[in-house]
Amino acid sequence: MMNRNALAVTAFALSALAAGAAMAADNKDKGMDKKGVAEMEKCYGVALAGKNDCAAGPGTTCAGTSKADYQGNAWKQVAKGTCTTIKTPKGMGSLQPIKS
């Protein structure tokens, strides 16, 4: 009986280690840092009105203050490396503020 329990515990521990290694490799492929948090960057021109993360330019203070959809000086945090692939009705996302 003792050997069966020890075998079950060992099998469980090995499967947990294998799953953890697989998750770590998957997170690395998705631009995750060592803590499992996605690396982020500011992406201008992709936020909907009132849904920006911060600094929406003149006349606004911070998060949620953009006045128009896809406002060029308003940004959202997105996963690093994805900003310029985001397509909007006004064009692609930008790593720099877009002049309207």
N, C-alpha and C positions, 0 to 999 in steps of 0.2 A: 504494500500500500504506500509506503514512504517513497519508493522509487517512482511510482506513478505520479504522485504529487510533485516531486522534484522535477520530473520530466515535463509536466504541464506548466510549472512555473518557468522553467528554462525556455520552453517553446514560446510562452507568452512574452517573456522578456526579449527574446530574439526578434519576434515579430514587431514588437514596439520599436526596437532599435532600427529595424529595416524601414518601418513606416516613417520614422523621424528623419532618416537619411533621405528618403524619397521626397518628403516635404521640403527639406532644406534645398535639395537640388532643384525642385520645381520653383521655389521662391526666388532662387538665384536667376533662373531663366526669365522671371517676370519683373526684373528690376527691383528686387527687394534688397534691403540692407541686411546686415548681420542680425539685427533684432527682429526681422520678419516684417518690417514696415516698408512699404513701397517708397522708393525715392520719388520725390515730387518736384515739379517745376511750375512757375507761373506761366499761364497761357492766356494771352490777350485775345479779345474779340470772340470768345466762345460762350460767355455768360449770358443768360437771359436777364431781362430787366429785374432788378431787385435780388438777383441770385449770385452776384459777384462775391468774391472772397474778401477783397479789400482794395483800397486806393483806386477809386474809380475816377480820378481826375478832378478838375475844377467843378465846384458846386456839389461835390459829394464828400462824405467823410470816410466811410470804410465799408465793411461788409454789408451787403444788401442795399446799397444806395445807388446802383447804376440806374439810369433813367430809361434806357432803351435796350432791346435785345441786341446782342452781339456788338455792344458798345466797344469801340476800339481801344479805349484807355482803361477798361475794366478787365480784371483777370480772374481766373479760377485756378486752383491747384489741380494739376492732372499728373498722372504717372509720367515719370521722366522718359523722354523719347517719344511721347505720343502727341504732343501739342500740334506740331505742324502737319499731322495726318488727320486732324479733326476738321471735317468739312461743315461749313455753315452756309446759309443762304447768301452771306456777304463774302464768302471766300474761306480760306483756310485759317486755322489758328496760328498765332504768331508768338514768338518768344520776346518780342519787343512791342511796345504800345503801337497801335495802328492809328494813323491820322485819319480822322473822319472827313 
